[in-house]
Amino acid sequence: MSERTQINFTIVPDEESDEPRTYANFCSISHTPFDFTLTFCEVLPPTEKAVRAAAAERVLKAPVRARIVVPMGFVPNLINALQEHLRACTESGGSPGWNKPSVH
């Protein structure tokens, strides 16, 4: 029989990666019984044409910058990490113009 050895490690991002940063200021969330899909979009000030179309259709389309699918078990850790970072950020003064987040 083979012996099992436990190895503890920490996962960190590979900062030497050439992957560019992607900016998003809107996130749409959907789910299945198995996973959550986070669709990140960049909402820019609309053109006059887009405003007219949005007035008629009641929809303003935003370009998708990334779509991330995460397993259901990952979501509680993500929520906890976001809450902790938001708390640390707001305690350190946050960003100018930030208001206390509200829950919708």
N, C-alpha and C positions, 0 to 999 in steps of 0.2 A: 504494500500500500504506500502511496506517495504522501508525504507530509505537506500540509497546506501552510503557507506563510502569509501572514497579513501584512500588507504594506499600506501605510497611510500617506496620502499625498494631497496637495492643493492644486487645483486647476486654475491657471491664469491665462489671460489672453496673450497670444504671441505678438508682441508689439513690433516685431521685425517683419510682419506680414505686409504685403503691398496693397492690402484691401483698403480702398478709400472710405472715408467717413461719408455717411449719407444723412442729410438733414430731413427731418419730418416734423411737422407741427400739428398733425392730426392722426389719430389712431382709431380705426374701426375694429371692433372685436366681434367675432362669432365663435360658436363652439359646436362640437358634436359630443356624444357621450364619452368620447375617448381623448379629445384634444381641443385646444383653443387655437384660433387663427387670429393673429394680430396683423392688420394691414395698415402700414404706415404710409401716409400721403403728405405731400407738400402743398399747402393751400397758399396760393399767391393772390395778390389783389386782382380781382377779375377784370378782364377787358370789357369794354362797352358791349361788345357782341355777346360775351358770356353772361353779362348781367341781363340782357334782353332774353336770352335763352333760358336763364334760370327763373326769370319772372314768369315765363310761359309754362315751363315744365316743373317749376318748384324744386329743381335739382341743380346743384353746381358740382361739376365733376372736378376732381383733384387727381393729379398724376400719382400713381402708386410708386413709391420709392423702394419698399421692401414688404414682403409678405412672409411672416414667420409663423410656423406651426409648432406648438409645444405640447407635450403630453400633459394630461390632466394633473398628474402628480407633481409637475414642475411649477404649476401656477401658485400654490401657497408660498413657496420659497421666493418666487419672483415678487409677489405682493409684499412679503416681509422685507425683502431687500430694498424695494422702492420706497416703502414707508420709512425705513431706517435712513436711507440717503436723503429723503425729503426732510425728515426731522433734523438731520445734521446740517443740511443746507439752510433751512430756515433759522436754526439756532445761531448759525454763523452770519446771519444778516441776509441770506438769500440773494436774490437778484433785484436790482432796482425795479420798482413797479410791481413786484409780486404782492399779491394778496393771499391771505390764508386760503388754502384750497377748500372748495366746498364739495360736498357729495351730492350727486344727482341721482 
